[in-house]
């Protein structure tokens, strides 16, 4: 990579890891699609949810970068993403400031939601404060402790499934129901495929750094099977929406089933490569597949 000036705009862009923002975008799209289906879509609330989700993802990326640098666990095997602090692109002091700015901007989005929800939702919006505090707390806990104890997959289900999908739907409608919880689980399972392929690729480095992911504990074969199972489970859950009348069988075929085809082909690619730098291509395909399902399913629900 070409020389990058320390603390430059380009350095911050790399540190933010824009490709990971797909995981922040999908749950908001799905929650908004369901709200639109119910005739209660609110543009401002949807945009504020999107801003909060993306800024929290960026803040988490910054925290991860800084903590890896401080712990000395930066990857030097060319498999994982380069760390901005380790590469000298951003100084640790500037990164701490960047974390603060990202979290402050996320809080502003949260305050915007609170302002618009105050007096309109059943509890006056205080539940949004609790959710925001929990999100900030776990952004730190995940990187510094929980990811090293194998909690990553469960936290993906919570913070890329139930919290953003249900939260996006709730601030627009003021209610929750079974469809929202099922859609939240679909979102969490699909996004967990990205964490799974990331952990599968980094399994040897994670062993050295003491990071006890599921794949470190249960092995690479489990990782391949788990990756495939996540996509299948997400698609099977989508049959719920056929039963509830949210989707027709034709819409089920051209949204979840088409995703499953691409997911299966990516899984085959993963099995052929097994290990090494070439797994970065599988990571890219997984991100593409996730976004594909998010867009198609959100449109189908509308």
QUIPE-V341535 format. One record per backbone hydrogen bond with DSSP energy under -1.0 kcal/mol. NH is the residue of the N-H (numbers start at 0). CO is the residue of the C=O. If there is no record, write none. Layout:
BEGIN
((NH | CO) (NH | CO))
END
This chain:
BEGIN
((6 | 88) (7 | 4) (11 | 7) (12 | 8) (13 | 9) (14 | 10) (15 | 11) (19 | 16) (20 | 17) (21 | 18) (22 | 19) (24 | 20) (25 | 21) (28 | 24) (29 | 25) (30 | 26) (31 | 27) (32 | 28) (33 | 29) (34 | 30) (35 | 31) (36 | 32) (37 | 33) (38 | 35) (39 | 34) (45 | 41) (46 | 42) (47 | 43) (48 | 44) (49 | 45) (50 | 46) (51 | 47) (52 | 48) (53 | 49) (54 | 50) (55 | 51) (56 | 52) (57 | 53) (58 | 54) (59 | 55) (60 | 56) (61 | 57) (62 | 58) (63 | 59) (64 | 60) (65 | 61) (66 | 62) (67 | 63) (68 | 64) (69 | 65) (70 | 66) (71 | 67) (72 | 67) (86 | 82) (88 | 83) (89 | 83) (94 | 90) (95 | 91) (96 | 92) (97 | 93) (98 | 94) (99 | 95) (100 | 96) (101 | 97) (102 | 98) (103 | 99) (104 | 100) (105 | 101) (106 | 102) (107 | 103) (108 | 104) (109 | 105) (110 | 106) (111 | 107) (112 | 108) (113 | 109) (114 | 110) (115 | 111) (116 | 112) (117 | 113) (119 | 116) (120 | 116) (123 | 120) (127 | 124) (129 | 125) (130 | 126) (131 | 127) (132 | 128) (133 | 129) (134 | 130) (135 | 131) (136 | 132) (137 | 133) (138 | 134) (139 | 135) (140 | 136) (141 | 137) (143 | 139) (144 | 140) (145 | 140) (146 | 141) (148 | 145) (150 | 145) (154 | 150) (155 | 151) (156 | 152) (157 | 153) (158 | 154) (159 | 155) (161 | 156) (162 | 157) (164 | 160) (165 | 161) (166 | 162) (167 | 163) (168 | 164) (169 | 165) (170 | 166) (172 | 168) (173 | 169) (180 | 176) (181 | 177) (182 | 178) (183 | 179) (184 | 180) (185 | 181) (186 | 182) (187 | 183) (188 | 184) (189 | 185) (190 | 186) (191 | 187) (192 | 189) (193 | 190) (194 | 190) (195 | 191) (196 | 192) (197 | 193) (198 | 194) (199 | 195) (200 | 196) (201 | 197) (205 | 201) (206 | 202) (207 | 203) (208 | 204) (210 | 205) (211 | 147) (212 | 210) (216 | 212) (217 | 213) (218 | 214) (222 | 218) (223 | 219) (224 | 220) (225 | 221) (226 | 222) (227 | 223) (228 | 224) (229 | 225) (230 | 226) (231 | 227) (232 | 228) (233 | 229) (234 | 230) (235 | 231) (236 | 232) (237 | 233) (238 | 235) (239 | 236) (240 | 237) (242 | 238) (243 | 239) (245 | 240) (246 | 240) (251 | 247) (252 | 248) (253 | 249) (254 | 250) (256 | 251) (258 | 254) (259 | 255) (260 | 256) (261 | 257) (262 | 258) (263 | 259) (264 | 260) (265 | 261) (266 | 262) (267 | 263) (268 | 264) (269 | 265) (270 | 266) (271 | 267) (272 | 268) (273 | 269) (274 | 272) (278 | 275) (279 | 276) (280 | 277) (282 | 278) (283 | 279) (284 | 280) (285 | 281) (286 | 282) (287 | 283) (288 | 284) (289 | 285) (290 | 286) (291 | 287) (292 | 288) (293 | 289) (294 | 290) (295 | 291) (296 | 292) (297 | 293) (298 | 294) (299 | 295) (300 | 296) (301 | 297))
END
